[in-house]
Amino acid sequence: MSTDKAQSWVYCEEFLQEDDIVLRARERAAQLGCTPVLPGSGAALSVLAAAVAARAVVEIGTGAGVGSLYLLRGMPADGVLTTIDLEVEHQRAAKEAFVEERVKPTRTRTISGRALDVVPRLTDGGYDLVFVDADKENYPGYVEQAVRLLRPGGVLAVDNALWHDRVADPARRDETTTTIREVGRIVRADDRLLPALLPTGDGLLVAVKR
C-alpha cells in the first residue's frame, strides 16, 4: 500500500470518533482475547442497519459486543438483535456494554452455542441483516445460512474479508486466507446476491439479497 493510501485508510478509520462505551467494550474484548470490528467497519454496519431499517438482525459472533453496539445504533428503536457466540464470557461482556448503552433487554437476544447448531433453527427469510464475524473456518457455512435467513432486500455483511491484506495476495495459501477468499468467490457468483467488497477496517464484504 502506498503511503497516501495508508494515510487515507487511517483517515477513514478515524473519521468518526468512538465514544467511551465502545472504547470500554474494546478494552473488555482485548482482555478476553477476541478481536472486534474496526471503527470503519463498525460505522458501515450502523449505516447499513439504518439504510434497511433493520428490525430483525442476526450477529454470528458476539465477541465483547463492539459490533453489536454499532448494529443496535443503526437499528430502529424497536429492532431486535439476535447475537450468537460459543463463549459465555464473551456474551457476559457484551451484556455489560448493552447495560452501559441503556439498551432495553427486549432489544437483544443472546444465544450461547455453536452457531452452526443455532442458526439453522432460525426462521427462513425472517431477518433484515445478518452479520458474520466468528470463526473463519466456518464462514462458508455461515454465509450459506445467512442467505437463507435474509428477506429479499436484506443485507449480508462479512467481516475480515481482506484478512490482514492476505486475501488480495495470490501467494498467500494458508487455510484461513484460502477460506475467506473462497467465501468472496461464493458471494460474487451467487445470482441471489448483489455484492460489494469494502476496504474499510479489515475488509467488509456486503451483499443485498435480490
N, C-alpha and C positions, 0 to 999 in steps of 0.2 A: 504494500500500500504506500502510495506517495505521501510525503509529509502533509501536503494540502488535504488529501483525502482523510488522513488520520485526524487532522485538526477538525475537519468537517464532522467526522463521526463523533468526536468528543463534544463538539458544539451541540450536535443533535441530542446526545445523551444528557447534556446539562441544560437543555433548552427550558425544561420545566424543573424547578427545584422540588425535591421531595420534602415532605413535612416530617415532623417528629414522630408521628405514628408509624409511617412507613419506615423511617430510619430505625426505629426501635424494633420493628418486625425484621428488618435486615440483620440487626445485631443478634436477635434470637436465632435466625437462620444460620448465621456464622457459628454460633455456639453449638448448634445441632449438626453442623456439617452438611447442610443442604444449600444448594445454590439457587437463589430466586431469580426471577426475570430481572433484566437490567432496566434502568429507568425509561429508555426509549421504547422498549417493547411494552413495558407496563402502560405508558401513556397511549400507545397504539391500541392496547386492549380496551382501555377506557373509551376511546373514540369508537372502536368497533361495536362495543356493547351499547353505546348511546345511539349509534347510527341505525341499528336494527331494533332499538327499543327492547333489548333482550330481557324478557321477564323470566325466562327459564334457561339457566346456564349450567353446564357441567364442566367441572375442572378436574382433570385427571392428573393428580399430583398436587396435594395441598401445600407441601413444604411448611414454612412458618407463616404463610398467609399473605405474603407480599403480592403475589399475583391475584389472590382473592380480593384484596383491598382495591386494586386497580379495576377489577371487573365490577365489583359492587358499586364503585363510584361512578361507573358509566351506566349502570342499570337503573331502570325506573325505581321509585321508592317502594313499589310492591313486588319487585323482582326477587326471585329465589335462586340462590346459588347452591348447587349440589356439588360438594367437593370431596374427592376420594383420595385416600392415602393409606398405605400399608402401615405406616409408623404412627402409633397413638401419640407419641411425644410431639411429633410434628403438628398434629391436629390440636393438641393442647396449646401449643404456642400460637397457632392460628386463632384459636378462640380468645386468647389474650388480646390479640390485635383487634378482633371484632368488638370486644368489650370497650377497648380504648376508642374505637371508631364510633361507638354507640350504635352499632348495627342491631336492629331488633332481632331477637332469637328466631323469629318466624322467617327471617330472610336467608338463613343459612341452614343447610342440611349436611352435616359431616358424616361420612361413612368410612369406617375403618375396614380395610381388607384389600385383597388383590384386585386391582382394577379390572383385570380380565375375567374375574368372577362376578364382580359387581355390575359392570356396565351392561352386559347382556340382559340384565333384568330390568333395565330402564326402558321407557316407552319409545317405540318407533316414531320418528317424526315429531317428538314432543318437545324439542328444545330449539332455542333461537341461536345459541352459540355453544360450541364445545372447544375448550382449551386443553391442549395436550402438553404436559410438562412433567413427565415422570421418567421411569427407567427407559433408556433409549432402545434396549434390545427388543422391547415390546411395542415400539412406535408403530410398526405396520399394523398390528392387531388393534391398537387404539384408534388409529385413523380409520380403519375399516368399520369399527363400531361407531365412531363419531359420525360418519356419513349416514349411517342408518338412523342415528338419533336426531339428526337435523331435519327441520322442516324445510320446504322449498324457500329459498331466500335466507336461510340460516347460514351462519359463518363458522368455519373451521379455522382454528389458529394453532400452530405447532411451534413451540419454542426450540431454540438451539438448532435451527435449521441450517446454519452455517458451521456449527460445531467448531468454534475456535479457529475459523478460517481454514479448516481442513477439507471441508466438503468441496470447495472450488478447486482444490489441488488434486489432479488425477493420480498423482504419485502416492497419495495417502490411501492405503488399502486396509487399515485396521478395521476391526469388526464394527465398532460403533460408527465410524465415519461412513463405511460402506452401507450400513443400515439406514442412516439418515439420508444419504444420497439416494438410496432406493426409494425411500418414502417420497422424496421430491419427484422422482420419476412417476411413481404411482399416482400421486395427486395430479400431476401435469397431464397424465394420459387418461384420467377419468372424465368421460364425457358429461358426467353429472355435475362436475365442479368447474368453476371459473377461478383459476388460481393466480396468485402473485407471490413472489419471494421478496420480502422487505429486508434490506441490510441493516435494520435497526437492532440494537442490542447484540445478541449472538445469532441473529437471523430469525425472522418471524415469517414462517410460511403460512399464508392465509388463502382461503378459498370460500367462495359463495356457492351454496348448493342451488343448482338451477331449478 
